[in-house]
Amino acid sequence: MSADRYAVVGHPVEHSKSPWIHARFAALTGQAVQYDRLPAPLDGFAATVARFRAEGGRGCNVTVPFKFEAAAMATTLSERARLAGACNTLRFDGAAVFGDNTDGVGLVRDIEQGASRPLAGSRVVMAGAGGAAAGVLGPLLQAGPDEVVVANRTLPRAQALVGRHADLARTLGVSLRAAALDAPLGAADIVVNATASSLAGDAVPLPASVLRAGTLAYDMMYGVAAQGFLAWASAHGAEPRDGLGMLVEQAAESFEVWRGVRPPVAPVLRELRALLQGG
């Protein structure tokens, strides 16, 4: 049986663990899937995806910096992708392109199940208002926290993201506001770094005052990129967690969008963490 082709598209994409993850999902579910890395030039996302489709590709994951372009490419968007204005998952249905965003559900599942931290009733501070933040804000709100503060270096960008989610927050009874990163943010139960600071090797974007003993400090990056943020969190008495669980959870959701089969997450996450740690 020939394998259906999928890929992760990004710039850069050479570091991506998605091919390994989806190979394990395929093996564990008996699905005939071939999954590759597909680097795209910064000005060539649409052309790269079009070529992959023409060669028989069935779908792709989309990573930085193309998630907004992916949403514009889709002919149909899931509700969570429409709200985010960004896609990390595309499925090719003949001439149609279905766009979804699985980042948020991946983050929520890893916080609530992987870290055993309920979001309901909590106070959340999220740093960042770009594609990563846009992809997770809706599912974070739906998990029922008391308050979510979106803090960003450029305040108007945070305000725009909050504005797109204001109706949802009101419907759910969640307090949602935007703030500048240098504004008083207050201590939080859960802090999420959704900026590119870790990937770029920049300083931690948040003041230590957002942390208190036991705060879950979550970096959406993983591996070496996340180490600075995690060390900062530990030094201030917080509980650090990287985004590896989110990576596997969002991949499982994408796999189900494509194949209609839910792969197991826990064993794949254990294997991947051991692999990255050299175990």
Secondary structure as a PSIPRED ss2 file (coil, helix, strand):
# PSIPRED VFORMAT (PSIPRED V4.0)

   1 M C   1.000  0.000  0.000
   2 S C   1.000  0.000  0.000
   3 A C   1.000  0.000  0.000
   4 D E   0.000  0.000  1.000
   5 R E   0.000  0.000  1.000
   6 Y E   0.000  0.000  1.000
   7 A E   0.000  0.000  1.000
   8 V E   0.000  0.000  1.000
   9 V E   0.000  0.000  1.000
  10 G E   0.000  0.000  1.000
  11 H C   1.000  0.000  0.000
  12 P C   1.000  0.000  0.000
  13 V C   1.000  0.000  0.000
  14 E C   1.000  0.000  0.000
  15 H C   1.000  0.000  0.000
  16 S C   1.000  0.000  0.000
  17 K C   1.000  0.000  0.000
  18 S H   0.000  1.000  0.000
  19 P H   0.000  1.000  0.000
  20 W H   0.000  1.000  0.000
  21 I H   0.000  1.000  0.000
  22 H H   0.000  1.000  0.000
  23 A H   0.000  1.000  0.000
  24 R H   0.000  1.000  0.000
  25 F H   0.000  1.000  0.000
  26 A H   0.000  1.000  0.000
  27 A H   0.000  1.000  0.000
  28 L H   0.000  1.000  0.000
  29 T H   0.000  1.000  0.000
  30 G C   1.000  0.000  0.000
  31 Q C   1.000  0.000  0.000
  32 A C   1.000  0.000  0.000
  33 V E   0.000  0.000  1.000
  34 Q E   0.000  0.000  1.000
  35 Y E   0.000  0.000  1.000
  36 D E   0.000  0.000  1.000
  37 R E   0.000  0.000  1.000
  38 L E   0.000  0.000  1.000
  39 P E   0.000  0.000  1.000
  40 A C   1.000  0.000  0.000
  41 P C   1.000  0.000  0.000
  42 L C   1.000  0.000  0.000
  43 D C   1.000  0.000  0.000
  44 G C   1.000  0.000  0.000
  45 F H   0.000  1.000  0.000
  46 A H   0.000  1.000  0.000
  47 A H   0.000  1.000  0.000
  48 T H   0.000  1.000  0.000
  49 V H   0.000  1.000  0.000
  50 A H   0.000  1.000  0.000
  51 R H   0.000  1.000  0.000
  52 F H   0.000  1.000  0.000
  53 R H   0.000  1.000  0.000
  54 A H   0.000  1.000  0.000
  55 E C   1.000  0.000  0.000
  56 G C   1.000  0.000  0.000
  57 G E   0.000  0.000  1.000
  58 R E   0.000  0.000  1.000
  59 G E   0.000  0.000  1.000
  60 C E   0.000  0.000  1.000
  61 N E   0.000  0.000  1.000
  62 V E   0.000  0.000  1.000
  63 T C   1.000  0.000  0.000
  64 V C   1.000  0.000  0.000
  65 P C   1.000  0.000  0.000
  66 F C   1.000  0.000  0.000
  67 K H   0.000  1.000  0.000
  68 F H   0.000  1.000  0.000
  69 E H   0.000  1.000  0.000
  70 A H   0.000  1.000  0.000
  71 A H   0.000  1.000  0.000
  72 A H   0.000  1.000  0.000
  73 M H   0.000  1.000  0.000
  74 A C   1.000  0.000  0.000
  75 T C   1.000  0.000  0.000
  76 T E   0.000  0.000  1.000
  77 L E   0.000  0.000  1.000
  78 S C   1.000  0.000  0.000
  79 E H   0.000  1.000  0.000
  80 R H   0.000  1.000  0.000
  81 A H   0.000  1.000  0.000
  82 R H   0.000  1.000  0.000
  83 L H   0.000  1.000  0.000
  84 A H   0.000  1.000  0.000
  85 G C   1.000  0.000  0.000
  86 A C   1.000  0.000  0.000
  87 C C   1.000  0.000  0.000
  88 N C   1.000  0.000  0.000
  89 T E   0.000  0.000  1.000
  90 L E   0.000  0.000  1.000
  91 R E   0.000  0.000  1.000
  92 F E   0.000  0.000  1.000
  93 D E   0.000  0.000  1.000
  94 G C   1.000  0.000  0.000
  95 A C   1.000  0.000  0.000
  96 A E   0.000  0.000  1.000
  97 V E   0.000  0.000  1.000
  98 F E   0.000  0.000  1.000
  99 G E   0.000  0.000  1.000
 100 D E   0.000  0.000  1.000
 101 N C   1.000  0.000  0.000
 102 T C   1.000  0.000  0.000
 103 D H   0.000  1.000  0.000
 104 G H   0.000  1.000  0.000
 105 V H   0.000  1.000  0.000
 106 G H   0.000  1.000  0.000
 107 L H   0.000  1.000  0.000
 108 V H   0.000  1.000  0.000
 109 R H   0.000  1.000  0.000
 110 D H   0.000  1.000  0.000
 111 I H   0.000  1.000  0.000
 112 E H   0.000  1.000  0.000
 113 Q H   0.000  1.000  0.000
 114 G H   0.000  1.000  0.000
 115 A C   1.000  0.000  0.000
 116 S C   1.000  0.000  0.000
 117 R C   1.000  0.000  0.000
 118 P C   1.000  0.000  0.000
 119 L C   1.000  0.000  0.000
 120 A C   1.000  0.000  0.000
 121 G C   1.000  0.000  0.000
 122 S C   1.000  0.000  0.000
 123 R E   0.000  0.000  1.000
 124 V E   0.000  0.000  1.000
 125 V E   0.000  0.000  1.000
 126 M E   0.000  0.000  1.000
 127 A E   0.000  0.000  1.000
 128 G C   1.000  0.000  0.000
 129 A C   1.000  0.000  0.000
 130 G C   1.000  0.000  0.000
 131 G H   0.000  1.000  0.000
 132 A H   0.000  1.000  0.000
 133 A H   0.000  1.000  0.000
 134 A H   0.000  1.000  0.000
 135 G H   0.000  1.000  0.000
 136 V H   0.000  1.000  0.000
 137 L H   0.000  1.000  0.000
 138 G H   0.000  1.000  0.000
 139 P H   0.000  1.000  0.000
 140 L H   0.000  1.000  0.000
 141 L H   0.000  1.000  0.000
 142 Q H   0.000  1.000  0.000
 143 A C   1.000  0.000  0.000
 144 G C   1.000  0.000  0.000
 145 P C   1.000  0.000  0.000
 146 D C   1.000  0.000  0.000
 147 E E   0.000  0.000  1.000
 148 V E   0.000  0.000  1.000
 149 V E   0.000  0.000  1.000
 150 V E   0.000  0.000  1.000
 151 A E   0.000  0.000  1.000
 152 N E   0.000  0.000  1.000
 153 R C   1.000  0.000  0.000
 154 T C   1.000  0.000  0.000
 155 L H   0.000  1.000  0.000
 156 P H   0.000  1.000  0.000
 157 R H   0.000  1.000  0.000
 158 A H   0.000  1.000  0.000
 159 Q H   0.000  1.000  0.000
 160 A H   0.000  1.000  0.000
 161 L H   0.000  1.000  0.000
 162 V H   0.000  1.000  0.000
 163 G H   0.000  1.000  0.000
 164 R H   0.000  1.000  0.000
 165 H H   0.000  1.000  0.000
 166 A H   0.000  1.000  0.000
 167 D H   0.000  1.000  0.000
 168 L H   0.000  1.000  0.000
 169 A H   0.000  1.000  0.000
 170 R H   0.000  1.000  0.000
 171 T H   0.000  1.000  0.000
 172 L H   0.000  1.000  0.000
 173 G C   1.000  0.000  0.000
 174 V C   1.000  0.000  0.000
 175 S E   0.000  0.000  1.000
 176 L E   0.000  0.000  1.000
 177 R E   0.000  0.000  1.000
 178 A E   0.000  0.000  1.000
 179 A E   0.000  0.000  1.000
 180 A E   0.000  0.000  1.000
 181 L C   1.000  0.000  0.000
 182 D C   1.000  0.000  0.000
 183 A C   1.000  0.000  0.000
 184 P C   1.000  0.000  0.000
 185 L C   1.000  0.000  0.000
 186 G C   1.000  0.000  0.000
 187 A C   1.000  0.000  0.000
 188 A C   1.000  0.000  0.000
 189 D C   1.000  0.000  0.000
 190 I E   0.000  0.000  1.000
 191 V E   0.000  0.000  1.000
 192 V E   0.000  0.000  1.000
 193 N E   0.000  0.000  1.000
 194 A C   1.000  0.000  0.000
 195 T C   1.000  0.000  0.000
 196 A C   1.000  0.000  0.000
 197 S H   0.000  1.000  0.000
 198 S H   0.000  1.000  0.000
 199 L H   0.000  1.000  0.000
 200 A H   0.000  1.000  0.000
 201 G C   1.000  0.000  0.000
 202 D C   1.000  0.000  0.000
 203 A C   1.000  0.000  0.000
 204 V C   1.000  0.000  0.000
 205 P C   1.000  0.000  0.000
 206 L C   1.000  0.000  0.000
 207 P C   1.000  0.000  0.000
 208 A H   0.000  1.000  0.000
 209 S H   0.000  1.000  0.000
 210 V H   0.000  1.000  0.000
 211 L C   1.000  0.000  0.000
 212 R C   1.000  0.000  0.000
 213 A C   1.000  0.000  0.000
 214 G C   1.000  0.000  0.000
 215 T C   1.000  0.000  0.000
 216 L E   0.000  0.000  1.000
 217 A E   0.000  0.000  1.000
 218 Y E   0.000  0.000  1.000
 219 D E   0.000  0.000  1.000
 220 M C   1.000  0.000  0.000
 221 M C   1.000  0.000  0.000
 222 Y C   1.000  0.000  0.000
 223 G H   0.000  1.000  0.000
 224 V H   0.000  1.000  0.000
 225 A H   0.000  1.000  0.000
 226 A H   0.000  1.000  0.000
 227 Q H   0.000  1.000  0.000
 228 G H   0.000  1.000  0.000
 229 F H   0.000  1.000  0.000
 230 L H   0.000  1.000  0.000
 231 A H   0.000  1.000  0.000
 232 W H   0.000  1.000  0.000
 233 A H   0.000  1.000  0.000
 234 S H   0.000  1.000  0.000
 235 A H   0.000  1.000  0.000
 236 H C   1.000  0.000  0.000
 237 G C   1.000  0.000  0.000
 238 A C   1.000  0.000  0.000
 239 E E   0.000  0.000  1.000
 240 P E   0.000  0.000  1.000
 241 R E   0.000  0.000  1.000
 242 D C   1.000  0.000  0.000
 243 G C   1.000  0.000  0.000
 244 L H   0.000  1.000  0.000
 245 G H   0.000  1.000  0.000
 246 M H   0.000  1.000  0.000
 247 L H   0.000  1.000  0.000
 248 V H   0.000  1.000  0.000
 249 E H   0.000  1.000  0.000
 250 Q H   0.000  1.000  0.000
 251 A H   0.000  1.000  0.000
 252 A H   0.000  1.000  0.000
 253 E H   0.000  1.000  0.000
 254 S H   0.000  1.000  0.000
 255 F H   0.000  1.000  0.000
 256 E H   0.000  1.000  0.000
 257 V H   0.000  1.000  0.000
 258 W H   0.000  1.000  0.000
 259 R H   0.000  1.000  0.000
 260 G C   1.000  0.000  0.000
 261 V C   1.000  0.000  0.000
 262 R C   1.000  0.000  0.000
 263 P C   1.000  0.000  0.000
 264 P C   1.000  0.000  0.000
 265 V C   1.000  0.000  0.000
 266 A H   0.000  1.000  0.000
 267 P H   0.000  1.000  0.000
 268 V H   0.000  1.000  0.000
 269 L H   0.000  1.000  0.000
 270 R H   0.000  1.000  0.000
 271 E H   0.000  1.000  0.000
 272 L H   0.000  1.000  0.000
 273 R H   0.000  1.000  0.000
 274 A H   0.000  1.000  0.000
 275 L H   0.000  1.000  0.000
 276 L H   0.000  1.000  0.000
 277 Q C   1.000  0.000  0.000
 278 G C   1.000  0.000  0.000
 279 G C   1.000  0.000  0.000
